[in-house]
Structures are given as C-alpha cells and as structure tokens.
Amino acid sequence: MKTLPAPVEALVESFARLPGIGPKSASRLAFYLLKAPDEVSIELAKALEELKANTGHCSRCFNITLAGEELCDICLSENRSEAILCVVEEPMDVLAIERTGAYQGKYHVLMGVLSPIDGIGPDQIKIFPLLERLKLGEVKEVIIATNPSMEGDATALYLQQRIAPMGIKVSRLARGLPVGADIEYADQNTLQRALSGRQSMD
Ligand SMILES: [Zn+2]
C-alpha cells in the first residue's frame, strides 16, 4: 500500500538518512514542513544548498572555513598559542572544545580516525599534514582529543608513537569522559575538566 505521495516520501527518506533521526522523526519533520509557511521550506532548502557550496576546509588545520578562505579564523588568530596543538577527529569537536572557553592553542582536525576494519589507515586521514606541521618546530605540546573509543584510542597511540620521538610532549584528554561518549556531545564542564586534567602519554 502506497501511503505517501512521492515528494513527501522522498523527503522522509532524506531525513531518515541523517544521524539520530529515525523513521518517526523523519515523518514528523516532513509533515511539519508541509504545514509550515512556505518560507520555512525555502529557507531550509537555501541553507542546505549553500552549506556545501559556500564552505571549505582550512588548508592548515582542516577546520571548516568559508569557501575561498585559505585559513580559518583560529589559524589566523595571533592571540592563540602556536606552541600547543589540540588534535581532534572532526570539525564539530573544535566547536565543542571552543565552547568550554578553556583552550587557547591551535587545532588540527584529522577528518576521521584510524579504523583498519573499515580500511582507514594513516593515508586516509590528515595525519601526514599533521606530522609536516609539527616538523616546523613551533609546537611544544600536542593534546590528543580523539574520542574515547577503540578507534580513538588506537589513533592516539599511533600519533604518540610518531610524535614523541620528535621531542614534542604528547598528552591525552583525561578520562573524565565516559567511554564511548563522543567529545562533541560532552558537556562543557566535563570537557573542561578533561582538558585541564590531560595526562602525558609518555
Ligand atoms: Zn585552520
């Protein structure tokens, strides 16, 4: 039995592909848009279209930038320390750490995490650009803020083994974060504690 007209069905399916949205929420969102004033859908469509078209990645740290901008605001900032570098999995993690207001160094976004099972090795994520950055000699401490998951831990260990011989201090976010909890979802206080209580990996 075909229950929904094709355009509604298509939107429900698109919503259902998003993380954290099940079929029920997907239908709710689609029906909400059907009922809401036209502007709501038009603005949403415009925002979606511009999301990819008007953004890019910082050529140094791989954080999100406006399209056409070579470096992100954090890389450009002269008020932040070049001596301390926080390594995260995804651009959203930068946002989470920035929200704590407790960090004044720079970042490097790996754009993923090592996962041999999924065929993701060092070449598939931004590890070599990180090592190249570190060779410049300005960074004195690297804080590894990968998620407390099996892949996050393996990535942290891999990085520590590559970075420590360069004479750079390597630390890892304190274990205040619950295992399996992504950094992007950690509350500000927990994240701030994990940051200030970071532990040396040596
Ligand atoms: Zn940047």
Residues whose N, C-alpha, C, O or C-beta is under 5 A from the ligand:
A	BS01	ZN	C58 R60 C61 F62 N63 L71 C72 C75
